[in-house]
Amino acid sequence: MIDHLGPELMLLGLIAGIFSGYPVAFVLAGIGIIFAVANGIPMLFLSMGVQRIYSGTLTNWLLVAIPLFVFMGLMLERSGIAERLMRSLASLFQRTPGGYAFSVMIIGVIMAASTGIIGASVVMMGMMSLPAMREAKYDMKLASGLIASSGTLGILLPPSIMLIILGDQLRVSVGDLFMAAIVPGLVLSGLYFLYLGAVAFFQPHRVPAPERGEKRSLGQTLWSLMRDLVAPLLLILSVLGTIIAGIATPTESAAIGAAGALVLALLSRKLTFKALSGALHETTKTTAMIVFVMIGASIFSVVFRRLGGDAMILDLFNIGERNPYVVFFIIMALVFILGFFLDWVEITAVVVPIVAPIVGQLDFGLPGDQVMIWFAIALAVNLQTSFLTPPFGYALFYLRGIAPDLPIRTIYRGVIPFVLIQITALLLVVFLPAIALWLPVALR
């Protein structure tokens, strides 16, 4: 064990630094430099980290898609399209138990395939639907869990920023990951719908139909719904359709999506200087956070490997003597536990480069290129739970921020069924790899 003292101390230092509340990007880089100096590693060696930062992050054309997709999501959120669609769906389901719940979930799926910005989705849907659910006397535990979980679908359904970073870390085509994530994302959404349908059927008192609603004919409601669906569907087709058809790369499709979101905001008469400058400011902050974490992780991983971190991980998982699925589930359990305390960006930047070579050596009976795609999608489903698991689930705090009178205990209890549904979806992806692999293989 003494041979692994250096990397073990690095991991302990990382945990201590994270819980100190210091910015994770600086914790990662600082620990890497401190341990390099303490172990007599030549400063010239750290130039490998600088080279990796420059060639792998700062000049990586693929990562340009991140600010473009972030900007697209923020502009779409400011265009008011989701709000109009919410009103149309609520009018369609107004006489049905669980009508508001189904409306929120449908909006969550559509916005996930259009934006991928978790904070914006959760806040937007919470502000639109919580007052109506309160008035209809919904069970607030179910309402809070529904809003938080449906808002996190954007991290799995393309265009997902997480899939872009996973593709970069695993050296897998982002286009393949986008295609591979569609079916699992729809399966997870379908499980959510089944749960809501079961609640509406067996416990209608938890999701009652509103006592009064807007009086509109069925024809008017359907026309309004079709009109409000056109814009987001066109945006989804312009982004995902160009990638699937091979017309554009993910970076180019991100530019198409950003331009399309601007046009939609203009047509909605919401393209003001304040809205544009606010979207640009938030895009810059989000992109800077992601890039700085990736830079810090590069320094940390270079020193970690120099001190024998790779050998420590191989000994820990004991690949030669274990069933590949046992190793796989150990990795997934580790990621799930880390999700209670860390953000997905930090887990992706630190853990994925360490465990990816291990997964690449395992024999799951799949072609080599398909193994990494399957692993990436399973990891994405797993990481989605990090937004919902207390104590640091970001979606929970986004929701609490817009509803300060909602007890945090209610929010925590409300997400439990949805976390269990996510674990079910993860197991389906693990034991039925075709769920993730069918579409990218069929379209090749």
C-alpha positions as CSV (number, residue, x, y, z in Angstrom):
1,M,0.0,0.0,0.0
2,I,2.9,2.3,0.7
3,D,3.6,2.4,-3.1
4,H,0.3,4.3,-3.5
5,L,0.8,6.8,-0.7
6,G,1.3,9.7,-3.1
7,P,-2.0,9.3,-5.1
8,E,-3.9,8.4,-2.0
9,L,-2.8,11.6,-0.3
10,M,-3.7,13.5,-3.4
11,L,-7.3,12.1,-3.3
12,L,-7.6,12.9,0.4
13,G,-6.3,16.5,-0.3
14,L,-8.9,16.8,-3.1
15,I,-11.7,15.8,-0.8
16,A,-10.6,18.2,1.9
17,G,-10.2,21.0,-0.6
18,I,-13.7,20.5,-2.0
19,F,-15.3,20.5,1.4
20,S,-13.4,23.6,2.3
21,G,-15.6,25.5,-0.1
22,Y,-12.7,26.8,-2.2
23,P,-13.3,26.9,-6.0
24,V,-12.8,23.4,-7.3
25,A,-10.8,24.5,-10.3
26,F,-8.1,26.1,-8.1
27,V,-8.2,23.1,-5.7
28,L,-7.4,20.7,-8.5
29,A,-4.6,22.7,-10.0
30,G,-3.2,23.7,-6.5
31,I,-3.1,20.1,-5.2
32,G,-1.4,19.0,-8.4
33,I,1.3,21.7,-8.1
34,I,1.8,21.2,-4.4
35,F,2.3,17.4,-4.8
36,A,4.6,17.9,-7.8
37,V,6.9,20.1,-5.7
38,A,6.6,17.9,-2.5
39,N,7.6,14.8,-4.5
40,G,10.5,16.5,-6.4
41,I,8.8,16.3,-9.8
42,P,10.7,18.7,-12.2
43,M,8.8,21.8,-13.1
44,L,9.6,20.9,-16.7
45,F,7.3,17.9,-16.3
46,L,4.4,20.2,-15.6
47,S,4.9,21.6,-19.1
48,M,3.1,18.4,-20.2
49,G,0.1,19.7,-18.4
50,V,0.4,23.1,-20.1
51,Q,0.7,21.4,-23.5
52,R,-2.4,19.3,-22.6
53,I,-4.4,22.4,-21.6
54,Y,-3.5,24.2,-24.8
55,S,-4.0,21.3,-27.2
56,G,-6.8,19.5,-25.4
57,T,-8.9,22.4,-24.1
58,L,-8.1,25.9,-25.3
59,T,-7.7,25.0,-29.0
60,N,-10.2,22.2,-29.0
61,W,-12.7,23.1,-31.8
62,L,-15.3,20.7,-30.3
63,L,-15.5,22.6,-27.1
64,V,-16.7,25.7,-28.9
65,A,-20.1,24.0,-29.0
66,I,-20.4,24.6,-25.2
67,P,-20.9,28.4,-25.2
68,L,-23.0,28.2,-28.3
69,F,-25.4,25.6,-26.8
70,V,-25.5,27.5,-23.5
71,F,-26.3,30.8,-25.3
72,M,-29.0,29.0,-27.4
73,G,-30.7,27.7,-24.2
74,L,-30.6,31.0,-22.4
75,M,-32.0,32.9,-25.4
76,L,-34.7,30.3,-25.9
77,E,-35.7,30.6,-22.2
78,R,-36.0,34.4,-22.6
79,S,-38.1,34.1,-25.8
80,G,-41.2,33.1,-23.9
81,I,-41.9,30.1,-26.0
82,A,-42.0,27.7,-23.1
83,E,-44.5,29.9,-21.2
84,R,-46.9,29.9,-24.2
85,L,-46.5,26.2,-24.7
86,M,-47.2,25.6,-21.0
87,R,-50.5,27.6,-21.2
88,S,-51.6,25.6,-24.2
89,L,-50.8,22.2,-22.6
90,A,-52.5,23.2,-19.3
91,S,-55.6,24.1,-21.3
92,L,-55.6,20.8,-23.1
93,F,-55.3,18.7,-19.8
94,Q,-57.3,21.1,-17.6
95,R,-60.1,18.6,-16.9
96,T,-57.8,15.6,-16.3
97,P,-56.3,14.6,-12.9
98,G,-52.5,15.1,-13.2
99,G,-53.0,17.5,-16.1
100,Y,-50.5,20.0,-14.8
101,A,-48.1,17.2,-14.0
102,F,-48.2,15.8,-17.6
103,S,-47.9,19.4,-19.0
104,V,-44.7,20.0,-16.9
105,M,-43.2,16.7,-18.0
106,I,-43.9,17.4,-21.7
107,I,-42.4,20.9,-21.4
108,G,-39.4,19.3,-19.7
109,V,-38.8,16.9,-22.6
110,I,-39.2,19.6,-25.2
111,M,-37.0,22.1,-23.4
112,A,-34.4,19.5,-22.7
113,A,-34.1,18.8,-26.4
114,S,-33.9,22.5,-27.1
115,T,-31.7,24.0,-24.3
116,G,-29.8,21.6,-22.0
117,I,-29.5,24.4,-19.4
118,I,-30.6,22.8,-16.1
119,G,-30.8,25.9,-14.0
120,A,-32.9,27.8,-16.5
121,S,-35.2,24.9,-17.1
122,V,-35.9,24.2,-13.4
123,V,-36.4,27.9,-12.5
124,M,-38.6,28.5,-15.6
125,M,-40.9,25.6,-15.0
126,G,-41.0,26.2,-11.3
127,M,-42.1,29.8,-11.8
128,M,-44.7,28.8,-14.4
129,S,-46.2,25.7,-12.8
130,L,-45.8,25.9,-9.0
131,P,-48.5,28.6,-8.5
132,A,-51.0,26.7,-10.6
133,M,-50.2,23.5,-8.8
134,R,-50.7,25.1,-5.4
135,E,-54.0,26.5,-6.5
136,A,-55.1,23.1,-7.8
137,K,-54.1,21.6,-4.4
138,Y,-51.4,19.3,-5.7
139,D,-49.2,17.3,-3.3
140,M,-46.2,19.6,-3.0
141,K,-43.8,16.7,-2.6
142,L,-44.8,15.3,-6.0
143,A,-44.9,18.7,-7.6
144,S,-41.4,19.7,-6.4
145,G,-39.9,16.3,-7.4
146,L,-41.6,16.6,-10.8
147,I,-40.2,20.0,-11.5
148,A,-36.7,19.2,-10.4
149,S,-36.5,15.9,-12.3
150,S,-38.1,17.1,-15.5
151,G,-35.7,20.1,-15.5
152,T,-32.7,17.8,-15.4
153,L,-33.6,15.9,-18.5
154,G,-31.5,18.5,-20.5
155,I,-28.3,17.0,-19.1
156,L,-29.1,13.7,-20.9
157,L,-31.2,14.5,-24.0
158,P,-29.1,16.2,-26.7
159,P,-27.9,18.8,-27.2
160,S,-26.3,18.2,-23.8
161,I,-23.2,20.0,-22.7
162,M,-22.4,16.9,-20.5
163,L,-22.3,14.7,-23.6
164,I,-19.9,17.1,-25.4
165,I,-17.5,17.0,-22.4
166,L,-17.8,13.2,-22.1
167,G,-17.1,12.8,-25.8
168,D,-14.0,14.9,-25.4
169,Q,-12.8,13.0,-22.3
170,L,-13.5,9.6,-23.8
171,R,-12.4,10.4,-27.3
172,V,-15.8,9.4,-28.7
173,S,-17.7,11.1,-31.4
174,V,-20.1,13.6,-29.9
175,G,-22.5,13.0,-32.8
176,D,-22.6,9.3,-31.8
177,L,-23.2,10.2,-28.2
178,F,-26.1,12.6,-29.2
179,M,-27.7,9.8,-31.2
180,A,-27.1,7.2,-28.5
181,A,-28.7,9.4,-25.8
182,I,-32.0,9.9,-27.6
183,V,-33.5,6.5,-26.9
184,P,-32.4,6.3,-23.2
185,G,-33.6,9.9,-22.7
186,L,-37.0,9.0,-24.1
187,V,-37.1,5.7,-22.0
188,L,-36.4,7.8,-18.8
189,S,-39.1,10.3,-19.8
190,G,-41.5,7.4,-20.5
191,L,-40.8,6.0,-17.0
192,Y,-41.6,9.4,-15.5
193,F,-44.9,9.5,-17.5
194,L,-45.8,5.9,-16.3
195,Y,-45.2,7.0,-12.7
196,L,-47.3,10.1,-13.1
197,G,-50.1,8.1,-14.8
198,A,-50.1,5.6,-12.0
199,V,-50.4,8.4,-9.4
200,A,-53.2,10.1,-11.4
201,F,-55.1,6.7,-11.7
202,F,-54.6,5.3,-8.2
203,Q,-54.1,8.5,-6.1
204,P,-56.0,11.3,-8.0
205,H,-56.3,13.3,-4.8
206,R,-52.5,14.1,-5.1
207,V,-52.8,15.5,-8.6
208,P,-56.4,16.9,-8.8
209,A,-57.9,18.6,-11.8
210,P,-58.3,22.3,-11.3
211,E,-61.7,23.4,-10.1
212,R,-61.8,26.2,-12.7
213,G,-59.9,26.6,-15.9
214,E,-59.7,28.7,-19.0
215,K,-62.8,28.2,-21.2
216,R,-61.6,27.3,-24.7
217,S,-62.9,24.9,-27.3
218,L,-61.0,21.8,-28.2
219,G,-60.3,23.2,-31.7
220,Q,-58.9,26.4,-30.3
221,T,-56.7,24.5,-27.8
222,L,-55.3,22.2,-30.4
223,W,-54.6,25.1,-32.8
224,S,-52.8,27.0,-30.0
225,L,-50.8,23.9,-29.1
226,M,-49.7,23.2,-32.6
227,R,-48.7,26.8,-33.2
228,D,-46.7,26.9,-30.0
229,L,-45.0,23.6,-30.8
230,V,-43.7,24.7,-34.2
231,A,-40.8,26.9,-33.0
232,P,-39.2,24.5,-30.5
233,L,-39.6,21.5,-32.9
234,L,-38.0,23.5,-35.7
235,L,-35.1,24.3,-33.5
236,I,-34.7,20.7,-32.4
237,L,-34.7,19.5,-36.0
238,S,-32.2,22.2,-37.1
239,V,-29.8,21.1,-34.4
240,L,-30.2,17.3,-34.1
241,G,-31.3,16.8,-37.6
242,T,-28.2,18.3,-39.1
243,I,-26.0,16.1,-36.9
244,I,-27.9,12.9,-37.6
245,A,-28.0,13.6,-41.3
246,G,-24.3,14.3,-41.4
247,I,-24.8,17.8,-42.7
248,A,-23.1,19.5,-39.7
249,T,-20.7,18.7,-36.9
250,P,-21.9,19.3,-33.3
251,T,-20.0,22.6,-33.2
252,E,-21.6,23.8,-36.5
253,S,-25.1,22.6,-35.3
254,A,-24.6,24.6,-32.1
255,A,-24.0,27.7,-34.2
256,I,-27.2,26.9,-36.1
257,G,-29.1,26.5,-32.8
258,A,-27.7,29.8,-31.4
259,A,-28.7,31.7,-34.5
260,G,-32.1,30.0,-34.5
261,A,-32.7,31.0,-30.8
262,L,-31.9,34.6,-31.7
263,V,-34.4,34.5,-34.5
264,L,-37.1,33.1,-32.3
265,A,-36.4,35.7,-29.6
266,L,-36.7,38.4,-32.3
267,L,-39.9,37.0,-33.7
268,S,-41.3,36.8,-30.2
269,R,-40.3,40.5,-29.7
270,K,-38.2,39.5,-26.7
271,L,-34.8,40.3,-28.2
272,T,-33.9,43.4,-26.1
273,F,-30.5,44.7,-25.3
274,K,-31.1,43.6,-21.6
275,A,-32.0,40.1,-22.6
276,L,-29.1,39.7,-25.0
277,S,-26.5,41.2,-22.6
278,G,-27.9,39.0,-19.8
279,A,-27.6,35.8,-22.0
280,L,-24.0,36.7,-23.0
281,H,-23.0,37.4,-19.4
282,E,-24.5,34.0,-18.2
283,T,-22.9,32.2,-21.1
284,T,-19.5,33.6,-20.3
285,K,-19.8,32.7,-16.6
286,T,-20.9,29.1,-17.3
287,T,-18.3,28.5,-20.0
288,A,-15.5,29.9,-17.8
289,M,-16.5,27.7,-14.9
290,I,-16.4,24.6,-17.1
291,V,-13.1,25.5,-18.8
292,F,-11.3,26.3,-15.6
293,V,-12.4,23.0,-14.0
294,M,-11.0,21.2,-17.1
295,I,-7.7,23.1,-16.8
296,G,-7.4,22.3,-13.1
297,A,-8.3,18.7,-13.7
298,S,-5.5,18.4,-16.4
299,I,-2.9,19.5,-13.9
300,F,-4.2,17.2,-11.3
301,S,-4.4,14.1,-13.5
302,V,-0.9,14.7,-15.0
303,V,0.7,14.7,-11.5
304,F,-1.6,11.9,-10.2
305,R,-0.5,9.6,-13.0
306,R,3.2,10.5,-12.5
307,L,2.9,9.4,-8.8
308,G,1.4,6.1,-9.8
309,G,-2.3,6.8,-9.7
310,D,-3.1,4.6,-12.7
311,A,-1.5,1.6,-10.9
312,M,-3.4,2.3,-7.7
313,I,-6.7,2.4,-9.6
314,L,-5.9,-0.9,-11.4
315,D,-5.0,-2.5,-8.1
316,L,-8.2,-1.2,-6.5
317,F,-10.4,-2.7,-9.2
318,N,-8.3,-5.8,-9.6
319,I,-9.4,-6.2,-13.2
320,G,-7.8,-9.6,-13.8
321,E,-9.8,-11.3,-11.1
322,R,-13.2,-9.8,-11.3
323,N,-16.2,-10.0,-13.5
324,P,-16.3,-7.0,-15.8
325,Y,-19.8,-6.1,-14.7
326,V,-18.7,-6.1,-11.0
327,V,-16.0,-3.5,-12.0
328,F,-18.6,-1.6,-14.0
329,F,-21.0,-1.4,-11.1
330,I,-18.2,-0.4,-8.6
331,I,-17.5,2.6,-10.9
332,M,-21.2,3.4,-11.2
333,A,-21.6,3.2,-7.5
334,L,-18.6,5.5,-7.0
335,V,-20.0,8.0,-9.4
336,F,-23.4,7.9,-7.8
337,I,-22.0,8.5,-4.3
338,L,-19.8,11.3,-5.6
339,G,-22.9,12.9,-7.0
340,F,-24.1,13.6,-3.5
341,F,-21.3,16.0,-3.0
342,L,-19.8,17.0,-6.4
343,D,-21.1,18.7,-9.5
344,W,-21.2,16.7,-12.8
345,V,-18.5,18.9,-14.3
346,E,-16.1,18.0,-11.5
347,I,-16.9,14.3,-11.6
348,T,-16.5,14.2,-15.4
349,A,-13.2,16.1,-15.4
350,V,-11.6,14.2,-12.5
351,V,-13.1,10.7,-12.4
352,V,-13.7,9.9,-16.1
353,P,-10.1,10.2,-17.3
354,I,-9.0,7.8,-14.5
355,V,-11.7,5.1,-15.0
356,A,-12.0,5.3,-18.8
357,P,-8.8,3.2,-19.5
358,I,-10.1,0.6,-17.0
359,V,-13.5,0.3,-18.8
360,G,-11.6,0.1,-22.2
361,Q,-9.8,-3.1,-20.9
362,L,-13.0,-4.9,-19.9
363,D,-14.7,-7.5,-22.1
364,F,-18.5,-6.9,-22.3
365,G,-18.9,-8.8,-25.6
366,L,-19.3,-5.5,-27.5
367,P,-17.1,-4.0,-30.2
368,G,-14.5,-1.7,-28.8
369,D,-15.9,1.6,-30.1
370,Q,-19.4,0.7,-28.8
371,V,-18.2,0.0,-25.3
372,M,-17.2,3.6,-24.7
373,I,-20.4,4.9,-26.2
374,W,-22.4,2.6,-24.0
375,F,-20.3,3.6,-20.9
376,A,-20.7,7.3,-21.7
377,I,-24.5,7.0,-21.8
378,A,-24.7,4.9,-18.7
379,L,-22.5,7.5,-17.0
380,A,-24.7,10.4,-18.2
381,V,-27.8,8.7,-16.8
382,N,-25.9,8.2,-13.5
383,L,-24.6,11.8,-13.4
384,Q,-28.1,13.1,-13.9
385,T,-29.0,12.0,-10.4
386,S,-26.3,14.3,-9.0
387,F,-28.7,17.2,-9.6
388,L,-31.4,15.5,-7.4
389,T,-29.5,13.8,-4.6
390,P,-29.2,15.8,-1.4
391,P,-27.4,17.5,0.2
392,F,-25.9,19.4,-2.8
393,G,-28.3,18.6,-5.6
394,Y,-28.3,21.8,-7.7
395,A,-31.9,21.3,-9.0
396,L,-33.1,21.2,-5.4
397,F,-31.6,24.5,-4.6
398,Y,-32.7,26.1,-7.8
399,L,-36.3,25.1,-6.9
400,R,-35.9,26.3,-3.3
401,G,-34.6,29.6,-4.6
402,I,-37.8,30.4,-6.4
403,A,-40.0,28.9,-3.7
404,P,-38.5,29.8,-0.3
405,D,-41.7,28.9,1.5
406,L,-41.4,25.3,0.3
407,P,-39.7,23.3,3.1
408,I,-36.5,21.7,2.0
409,R,-37.7,18.4,3.6
410,T,-40.6,18.4,1.2
411,I,-38.3,18.9,-1.8
412,Y,-35.9,16.1,-0.6
413,R,-38.8,13.6,-0.1
414,G,-40.4,14.6,-3.4
415,V,-37.3,13.6,-5.5
416,I,-36.9,10.1,-4.0
417,P,-39.3,8.4,-6.4
418,F,-37.7,10.1,-9.4
419,V,-34.2,9.1,-8.3
420,L,-35.4,5.5,-8.0
421,I,-36.8,5.9,-11.6
422,Q,-33.4,7.1,-12.8
423,I,-31.7,4.2,-11.2
424,T,-34.2,1.9,-13.0
425,A,-33.3,3.6,-16.3
426,L,-29.6,3.2,-15.6
427,L,-30.1,-0.6,-15.0
428,L,-32.0,-0.9,-18.2
429,V,-29.2,0.8,-20.1
430,V,-26.6,-1.4,-18.4
431,F,-28.3,-4.7,-19.0
432,L,-29.8,-3.8,-22.4
433,P,-27.0,-2.0,-24.2
434,A,-29.1,-1.9,-27.4
435,I,-31.1,0.9,-25.8
436,A,-28.1,3.2,-26.2
437,L,-26.4,1.5,-29.2
438,W,-29.2,0.8,-31.6
439,L,-29.6,4.3,-33.1
440,P,-25.9,5.2,-33.7
441,V,-25.2,1.8,-35.2
442,A,-28.4,1.9,-37.4
443,L,-27.5,5.4,-38.7
444,R,-23.8,4.6,-39.6
